[in-house]
Amino acid sequence: MANHSATKKDVRQSAKRNERNRYYGKTTRNAIRDIKTLEENKAASEKLPIVASMIDKLAKRGTIHKNKAANLKSKLAKRINALGKQA
């Protein structure tokens, strides 16, 4: 590790950002997992905007790529629409 104070500060900031990004990423993955386990369309449809917002925030922060965010939201929407057709 370098001995410059600016470099030390950058390491501290980077560690803090990494911890924050890991937390938000894991929380979002858990929310996606929970919405996938739902069996009824109404409950899943109510949660979709909340989870989509979480995914968008990850993309905005740069934690995930914007195309990955779009793919995740698309897959969730497809899954929820399929639930509606089954019922």
RAKA-V118223 format. One record per backbone hydrogen bond with DSSP energy under -0.5 kcal/mol. CO is the residue of the C=O (numbers start at 1). NH is the residue of the N-H. Records with the same first field share a line. If there is no record, write none. Layout:
BEGIN
CO->NH  NH
END
This chain:
BEGIN
4->8
5->9
6->10
7->11
8->12
9->13
10->14
11->15
12->16
13->17
14->18
15->19
16->20
17->21
18->22
19->23
20->24
21->25
22->26
23->27
24->28
25->29
26->30
27->31
28->32
29->33
30->34
31->35
32->36
33->37
34->38
35->38
40->44
41->45
42->46
43->47
44->48
45->49
47->51
48->52
49->53
50->54
51->55
52->56
53->57
54->58
55->59
56->60
57->61
58->62  63  64
65->69
66->70
67->71
68->72
69->73
70->74
71->75
72->76
73->77
74->78
75->79
76->80
77->81
78->82
79->83
80->84
81->85
82->86
83->87
END
